[in-house]
């Protein structure tokens, strides 16, 4: 008979986030330590980081992080970018060899401004819609090219390996950010590959996720009606695009967007006061196809803060903490205490209730 210590029953991936509400910069070593503590929650098939405020000298330009399988894809992508953007700067993303990180793609970043002529040509579209259009077209139609992040003054760094290996590979300790999120992957029903690692990024949003989305087919068809193309072979990509759709395009406050994605159960809605009952009935009817089903915990980051959200019965763990101006989210409390031994407050967010941390207005 095997000993209990030999048993390993994971509850999925590791997710982590840290931010400073006053906008102070946090060394990359802290998010690296935060995710490294949860090593046993991943299996080496994916790890990654997203940081905000990391490109202050290009703060007003869109930054595209690209993965290329071969050089021909790079040339085709640059030709496509030049049709809509001025390439203000470009460079290879600096890395350090790590023996466990193998079969790496070509990693490149571009700092971009939208051509005035592009705005005239697509006069009915916002700048963000133009960026999204280009991202979707390159990811779908240029073989061997994947845009992994496309926001301003932020970037996603991810790959196949344990998160601490990926962090060393990308030299995360050399960056500082006001908001960090990180992921250690334990894929169960989707492949482990560089583009499918977390975080996922689109425009200002980035997201890490632990869980499985049984509503993926419905969510995917719904998103495609609004021009989103899901090309990265993982259900988690759909959640990120849903936040972009509801938050950016439909302009819903994040609290309402979360209520649409993880609404109260019908039996709870029927017991609410009349005003609340009618509101949640309407929300579920309008956004029924955006509702996420399945065991989930996620952290969403953006330039103004981050939020944590679990499914409506909390089948995946999430812990939150506060220390002075720092805010933390993680799969395990021990990870938070590794970088913040004595937090002011630690709690487990309620099932389906978002925990939202926002930058203080200056």
C-alpha positions as CSV (number, residue, x, y, z in Angstrom):
1,X,0.0,0.0,0.0
2,X,1.3,3.4,-0.9
3,X,1.8,6.0,1.9
4,X,-0.3,9.0,2.0
5,X,2.8,11.2,1.3
6,X,3.1,9.4,-2.1
7,X,-0.4,10.6,-3.2
8,X,-0.7,13.8,-5.2
9,X,-4.1,15.2,-5.9
10,X,-3.6,18.7,-7.3
11,X,-6.4,21.2,-7.4
12,X,-5.0,22.6,-10.6
13,X,-2.5,25.3,-11.5
14,X,-1.0,28.0,-9.4
15,X,-2.0,31.7,-9.9
16,X,-0.6,34.7,-8.1
17,X,-0.8,38.5,-8.3
18,X,0.8,41.4,-6.5
19,X,0.2,45.2,-6.8
20,X,0.8,48.5,-5.1
21,X,-2.2,50.7,-4.9
22,X,0.0,53.8,-4.8
23,X,1.7,52.8,-8.0
24,X,5.1,52.0,-6.4
25,X,7.2,49.7,-8.5
26,X,7.6,46.1,-7.3
27,X,10.8,44.2,-8.2
28,X,10.3,41.1,-10.4
29,X,12.0,39.0,-7.7
30,X,8.9,39.3,-5.6
31,X,6.4,37.8,-8.1
32,X,9.0,35.2,-8.9
33,X,9.2,34.2,-5.3
34,X,5.4,34.3,-4.9
35,X,4.8,31.8,-7.7
36,X,7.9,29.6,-7.0
37,X,6.6,28.6,-3.6
38,X,3.7,26.8,-5.4
39,X,6.0,24.7,-7.5
40,X,4.1,21.5,-6.8
41,X,0.9,22.9,-8.3
42,X,2.4,22.8,-11.8
43,X,4.0,20.1,-13.9
44,X,6.5,22.0,-16.1
45,X,4.2,22.4,-19.1
46,X,3.7,26.1,-18.7
47,X,4.7,29.2,-16.7
48,X,4.5,32.9,-17.2
49,X,4.3,36.5,-16.0
50,X,2.7,39.8,-16.9
51,X,3.9,43.2,-15.6
52,X,2.5,46.7,-15.9
53,X,4.6,49.9,-16.0
54,X,7.7,48.0,-17.3
55,X,8.3,50.2,-20.4
56,X,8.1,53.8,-19.1
57,X,10.1,55.1,-22.0
58,X,7.5,53.8,-24.4
59,X,4.5,54.4,-22.2
60,X,2.3,55.9,-24.9
61,X,2.9,53.2,-27.5
62,X,1.4,49.8,-28.0
63,X,3.9,47.1,-27.2
64,X,3.4,43.8,-29.0
65,X,5.2,40.7,-27.7
66,X,5.6,38.1,-30.5
67,X,6.5,34.5,-30.7
68,X,7.8,33.2,-34.0
69,X,8.3,29.6,-35.0
70,X,10.6,30.6,-37.9
71,X,12.0,33.7,-39.5
72,X,9.7,33.8,-42.4
73,X,6.8,34.3,-40.0
74,X,8.6,37.3,-38.6
75,X,8.9,38.9,-42.0
76,X,5.3,38.3,-42.9
77,X,4.2,39.7,-39.5
78,X,6.3,42.9,-39.8
79,X,4.8,43.5,-43.3
80,X,1.3,43.1,-41.7
81,X,2.2,45.5,-38.9
82,X,3.5,48.2,-41.2
83,X,0.1,48.4,-43.0
84,X,-1.5,49.8,-39.8
85,X,1.4,50.9,-37.5
86,X,4.6,52.9,-37.4
87,X,7.2,50.7,-35.8
88,X,8.8,53.1,-33.3
89,X,11.2,50.5,-31.9
90,X,11.8,46.8,-32.0
91,X,14.2,44.3,-30.4
92,X,14.7,40.7,-29.4
93,X,13.3,40.0,-25.9
94,X,16.4,39.4,-23.8
95,X,16.6,35.9,-22.3
96,X,19.2,33.8,-20.3
97,X,19.7,30.2,-21.2
98,X,18.0,27.8,-18.8
99,X,18.7,24.1,-19.5
100,X,15.1,23.0,-18.7
101,X,13.6,25.6,-21.1
102,X,13.9,24.0,-24.6
103,X,12.4,24.3,-28.1
104,X,12.0,28.1,-27.6
105,X,10.5,30.2,-30.3
106,X,12.0,33.5,-31.6
107,X,10.9,36.1,-29.1
108,X,10.5,39.7,-30.3
109,X,8.8,42.9,-29.1
110,X,7.7,46.0,-31.1
111,X,6.7,49.5,-29.9
112,X,3.9,50.7,-32.2
113,X,1.9,53.8,-33.1
114,X,-1.2,53.7,-35.3
115,X,-0.7,55.4,-38.6
116,X,-2.9,58.5,-39.1
117,X,-3.9,56.9,-42.4
118,X,-5.1,53.8,-40.6
119,X,-7.4,55.9,-38.4
120,X,-8.8,57.5,-41.6
121,X,-9.3,54.2,-43.2
122,X,-11.0,52.7,-40.2
123,X,-12.7,55.9,-39.1
124,X,-15.6,54.0,-37.4
125,X,-13.2,52.0,-35.2
126,X,-11.5,53.0,-32.0
127,X,-7.7,52.7,-31.6
128,X,-8.3,49.6,-29.4
129,X,-10.5,48.0,-32.0
130,X,-7.9,48.5,-34.7
131,X,-5.3,46.8,-32.4
132,X,-7.6,44.0,-31.7
133,X,-8.3,43.5,-35.4
134,X,-4.6,43.3,-36.2
135,X,-4.0,40.9,-33.3
136,X,-6.8,38.5,-34.4
137,X,-5.7,38.6,-38.0
138,X,-2.1,37.8,-37.3
139,X,-2.8,35.1,-34.9
140,X,-5.3,33.4,-37.3
141,X,-3.7,33.9,-40.7
142,X,0.1,34.1,-40.3
143,X,1.5,30.6,-39.7
144,X,4.1,30.4,-37.0
145,X,3.3,33.8,-35.5
146,X,1.5,34.6,-32.2
147,X,0.9,37.9,-30.5
148,X,0.9,37.2,-26.8
149,X,0.4,40.8,-25.5
150,X,-0.6,44.0,-27.1
151,X,-1.1,46.7,-24.4
152,X,0.7,49.9,-23.5
153,X,3.5,49.9,-21.0
154,X,3.0,46.2,-20.2
155,X,4.1,42.8,-21.5
156,X,3.5,39.1,-21.1
157,X,6.4,36.7,-20.7
158,X,5.5,33.0,-20.9
159,X,6.7,29.6,-22.1
160,X,6.9,25.8,-21.5
161,X,8.6,25.1,-18.2
162,X,8.0,25.6,-14.4
163,X,7.3,29.2,-13.6
164,X,10.6,29.8,-11.8
165,X,12.4,28.4,-14.8
166,X,10.5,30.7,-17.2
167,X,11.1,33.6,-14.9
168,X,14.9,33.1,-14.9
169,X,14.7,32.5,-18.7
170,X,13.1,35.9,-19.3
171,X,15.2,37.6,-16.5
172,X,12.0,38.7,-14.7
173,X,14.1,39.9,-11.7
174,X,15.5,42.7,-13.9
175,X,12.0,44.2,-14.4
176,X,9.9,46.2,-12.0
177,X,6.1,46.7,-12.3
178,X,3.3,48.3,-10.3
179,X,1.1,45.2,-11.0
180,X,2.3,41.7,-11.5
181,X,0.5,38.4,-12.2
182,X,2.0,34.9,-12.6
183,X,1.0,31.4,-13.5
184,X,2.3,27.8,-13.0
185,X,0.4,25.5,-15.4
186,X,-0.9,22.0,-14.8
187,X,-2.8,21.4,-18.1
188,X,-5.4,18.6,-18.1
189,X,-7.3,18.8,-21.4
190,X,-5.3,21.2,-23.6
191,X,-1.7,21.0,-24.9
192,X,1.4,22.4,-23.2
193,X,2.9,24.8,-25.7
194,X,4.5,28.2,-25.7
195,X,1.5,30.2,-27.0
196,X,-1.0,28.3,-24.8
197,X,0.9,29.1,-21.6
198,X,-0.6,31.7,-19.3
199,X,-0.9,34.7,-18.9
200,X,-3.1,35.6,-21.9
201,X,-3.0,39.2,-23.0
202,X,-5.1,41.5,-25.2
203,X,-4.8,45.3,-25.1
204,X,-4.6,46.4,-21.5
205,X,-5.9,43.1,-20.0
206,X,-4.0,40.0,-18.9
207,X,-5.2,37.0,-17.1
208,X,-4.1,33.8,-15.3
209,X,-6.6,31.0,-14.7
210,X,-6.8,27.8,-12.8
211,X,-9.6,25.5,-13.9
212,X,-11.6,24.1,-16.7
213,X,-14.4,25.8,-18.7
214,X,-17.2,23.5,-19.6
215,X,-19.0,26.4,-21.3
216,X,-16.2,26.9,-23.8
217,X,-18.2,26.0,-26.9
218,X,-21.0,28.5,-26.0
219,X,-18.5,31.2,-25.0
220,X,-16.5,30.8,-28.1
221,X,-19.5,31.1,-30.5
222,X,-20.7,34.1,-28.6
223,X,-17.3,35.8,-28.8
224,X,-17.0,35.1,-32.5
225,X,-20.1,37.2,-33.1
226,X,-18.1,40.2,-31.9
227,X,-15.0,39.5,-34.0
228,X,-12.9,37.5,-31.5
229,X,-10.9,34.6,-32.9
230,X,-9.8,32.0,-30.4
231,X,-6.6,30.5,-31.8
232,X,-4.5,29.5,-28.8
233,X,-5.9,26.0,-28.1
234,X,-7.1,26.7,-24.5
235,X,-10.4,27.5,-22.9
236,X,-8.8,30.2,-20.7
237,X,-8.3,32.4,-23.7
238,X,-12.1,32.8,-23.9
239,X,-12.3,34.3,-20.4
240,X,-9.9,37.0,-21.2
241,X,-11.8,38.0,-24.3
242,X,-15.1,38.0,-22.4
243,X,-13.6,40.6,-20.0
244,X,-12.5,42.7,-22.9
245,X,-15.9,42.5,-24.5
246,X,-17.9,43.3,-21.4
247,X,-15.4,45.7,-19.8
248,X,-14.1,47.6,-22.9
249,X,-16.7,47.3,-25.6
250,X,-19.9,47.1,-23.4
251,X,-18.4,49.4,-20.8
252,X,-19.7,47.4,-17.8
253,X,-18.0,48.1,-14.5
254,X,-15.9,45.2,-13.4
255,X,-18.3,44.3,-10.6
256,X,-21.1,43.9,-13.2
257,X,-18.9,42.1,-15.7
258,X,-18.0,39.6,-13.0
259,X,-21.7,39.2,-12.1
260,X,-22.4,38.4,-15.8
261,X,-19.6,35.9,-16.0
262,X,-20.3,34.2,-12.6
263,X,-23.9,35.1,-11.8
264,X,-25.7,34.0,-8.7
265,X,-27.6,30.7,-9.0
266,X,-31.3,31.0,-9.9
267,X,-32.5,29.8,-6.5
268,X,-30.5,32.6,-4.9
269,X,-31.8,35.2,-7.3
270,X,-35.4,34.3,-6.6
271,X,-34.8,35.0,-2.9
272,X,-33.5,38.6,-3.5
273,X,-35.3,41.8,-3.0
274,X,-37.5,42.8,-6.0
275,X,-35.0,45.4,-7.5
276,X,-32.0,43.0,-7.2
277,X,-34.0,40.1,-8.5
278,X,-35.1,41.9,-11.6
279,X,-31.5,43.1,-12.2
280,X,-29.9,39.7,-12.0
281,X,-32.7,38.1,-14.0
282,X,-32.0,40.6,-16.8
283,X,-28.3,40.2,-16.5
284,X,-28.5,36.4,-16.9
285,X,-30.9,36.8,-19.9
286,X,-28.7,39.3,-21.7
287,X,-25.4,37.7,-21.0
288,X,-26.4,34.0,-20.7
289,X,-23.9,33.0,-23.4
290,X,-21.1,34.8,-21.6
291,X,-21.6,32.9,-18.3
292,X,-18.6,30.7,-17.4
293,X,-19.3,27.2,-16.1
294,X,-16.8,24.9,-14.6
295,X,-14.3,24.9,-11.7
296,X,-12.3,28.1,-11.9
297,X,-10.2,30.7,-10.1
298,X,-8.7,33.6,-12.0
299,X,-6.8,36.8,-11.6
300,X,-7.3,39.6,-14.1
301,X,-4.8,42.5,-14.3
302,X,-5.0,45.9,-16.0
303,X,-3.1,49.2,-15.6
304,X,-5.5,50.4,-12.8
305,X,-5.4,47.2,-10.7
306,X,-6.3,43.6,-10.5
307,X,-9.2,41.3,-9.5
308,X,-9.7,37.8,-8.3
309,X,-12.7,35.7,-9.1
310,X,-13.8,32.1,-8.4
311,X,-16.6,30.0,-9.7
312,X,-20.0,30.1,-7.9
313,X,-19.2,27.2,-5.6
314,X,-15.5,27.7,-5.4
315,X,-14.0,24.5,-6.7
316,X,-10.6,26.1,-7.1
317,X,-8.8,28.0,-4.3
318,X,-8.0,31.7,-4.0
319,X,-6.6,33.7,-1.1
320,X,-6.3,37.5,-0.8
321,X,-4.2,39.6,1.5
322,X,-3.4,43.3,2.3
323,X,-0.2,44.8,3.7
324,X,0.1,48.6,3.8
325,X,-0.3,49.6,0.1
326,X,0.4,46.1,-1.2
327,X,-2.3,43.8,-2.4
328,X,-1.9,40.1,-2.9
329,X,-3.9,37.2,-4.6
330,X,-2.7,33.6,-4.7
331,X,-3.8,30.0,-4.8
332,X,-2.2,29.4,-1.4
333,X,-1.6,31.6,1.7
334,X,2.0,30.2,2.1
335,X,2.9,31.9,-1.2
336,X,1.7,35.3,0.0
337,X,3.6,34.8,3.3
338,X,6.8,34.0,1.5
339,X,7.0,37.6,0.4
340,X,4.8,39.2,3.1
341,X,5.3,37.3,6.4
342,X,2.9,39.4,8.4
343,X,0.1,40.8,6.3
344,X,-2.4,43.2,7.8
345,X,-5.3,41.0,6.7
346,X,-5.7,37.6,5.0
347,X,-9.0,36.1,3.8
348,X,-10.6,33.6,1.4
349,X,-12.9,35.5,-1.0
350,X,-16.4,34.1,-1.1
351,X,-17.4,31.9,-4.0
352,X,-18.4,33.9,-7.1
353,X,-17.7,37.2,-5.4
354,X,-15.0,39.3,-7.1
355,X,-12.1,40.7,-5.0
356,X,-11.2,44.0,-6.7
357,X,-8.0,46.0,-5.9
358,X,-7.7,49.4,-7.6
359,X,-5.0,52.0,-7.8
360,X,-5.6,55.1,-5.6
361,X,-6.5,58.2,-7.7
362,X,-3.8,60.9,-7.6
